[in-house]
Amino acid sequence: MKYLFLFVSFLSTVSAFAQTSTDEAAVRTTIKMMFDGMRKGDSTQIKNTFMPGASLQTIAKNKEGDVSVRTDDIGKFASSVVKYPAFTLDERLSGMEIKIDAELATAWTPYVFYLKDQKSHCGVNAFTLVKVSGNWKIQGIIDTRRKDNCPDLPKP
């Protein structure tokens, strides 16, 4: 009986790990699709990765060092990328740490943003994603931005 309990516990752990791995890959894919859409100037691809009512926020500091949070409209962001030739906007990630619980995922992604192959700024994105109808969608992004100590990252 003790061995049966251990075996059942092992199987449920393996099953949960397999599901987490599948979900982790799907979260990565959603985030990659959003950035690929930005690189290509494809506003539809960008919009398809977001939940309705999603938020896009940036933590900003003024010259005096006061911190504020600026909120941008997802639709305006998605529409703005079409103004640039493809591959003008290039946000390169140096990593991605994902945490998942049921239908909630977070992803921490350090990045360097390039404009026309020139380093513009860097920071970290914090994504919140929700699994709806079997698909991971971005509910919100908040990021930091700075101009100093930005590493060089290769093209994806």
N, C-alpha and C positions, 0 to 999 in steps of 0.2 A: 504494500500500500504506500509506503514511504517513497519507493522508487517511482510509482505511478504519479504521485504528486510532483516529484522533481521533474519527471518527463513532461508533464502537462505544463509546468511552469516554464520549462525550457522552450517548448513549442510556442507558447504565447509571447515570450521574449523575442524569439526569432521572427515571429509574425509582425510584432510591433516594430522591430528594427527594419524589416523589409518595407513596411508601409512608410516609415519615416524617411528611408532612403529614396523611395519613389517620390514622396512629397518634396523632399529637399531638392531633387533634380527638377521637379516642376516649378518650384519657387525660383530656382536659378534661371530656368528657361523664361519665365515671365519677366524677370528683371532684364535679362539679356535682350528679349524682344523689344522692351521699352527703349533701351539704349541703341539697339540696331535701328529702330524706327527713327530715333533722333539723328543718327549718323546719315541715314538715307534721305532724311527730310520727309518722312512718311507720317503725316499727322494721324491718319486712320490707324496705322499700326500702334502708334503711341496710345491713342484713345482706347483701343481695344484691350490694353493691359490694365486699365484703371476701373475701379468701381464707380458707379454714379455717385457724385457728391464727394469724391476723394479730395484730399488736401495736398497742397504742395507748398512747403514752408522753408524759409531760410533764416538761420540765426545770423543777425548782423550786428556789427559794432560801429558806432560813429567815431569821429576823430577824438572825442573825449573819452572813449572807451565804454560808453553806455550800450548795453545789450538790448536788442529788440528782436521780435520775430515778425518777419514779413510773410504774408500769405499771398500766393499767386493762384490764378485760375488755371485749372488743368487744360481747359479748352483753348485758352489764349496761349499757353505754353506749347501745346501741340500744334496750333496754327502757326506759331512763330517760326517753327523749324523749317517750314516750306519756303521761307524767304531766303534761305541760304542754299548754295549749291551742295549737292551730296558730299558727304565726308568733310565738310567745313567744321561742323560741330562734332567733337570726339571726346566723350568722357570715358576714360580708361580706369578700370578697377584694379587695385593691387591685391584684393582678396575679398572674401565674402563669408561672413560668419552667420549661420542660419540657426534659429531656434524655432521649434514647432510644438504646439499643443493643440490637438484636435484641428479646428478650422482656423486657427490663428498662427501666423508666422511673422517673425521679425528677421530682418537681414541688415547687418552692419557692413557697409562697403566703403573702405577708404578709396579715394579716387584722385585723379589728376585730370583737369579739363583742358583740352587743347582746342584752340580756335585757329583754323587754317594751319595746322601742324605746329603752332606756336603755343607753348605752355601759357595758360591764362591764370589758373588758380587751382587750389586743391582743397581737400577737406574730407569729410565723412558724410555719407548718406545713411540715414536710419529709415528703413522701409518697414511698413506694417502692411501685411497682406492677409486676405480672407479667402478661404476656400468656399466657392459658391458653385453649386451644380457640378462639382468635380473639378473645377478650374480655379487656380490661384489668381486673384486680382489684387492690384495695389490699392489699398485704402488710404495710404498717406506716405509722404516722404518729407522728412525734415533733414536739412543739411547744414553743414558749416562750410565757410569759405575763407581762405586766406591766400596770400600771395607769396609767403615765405616758407622755406623748408619743404618745397614740393619736389618729390623725387621724379626722375625721368622714368617713364613707363613705355614699354614697346607698344606698337599698334596691335590691336586684337586680331 
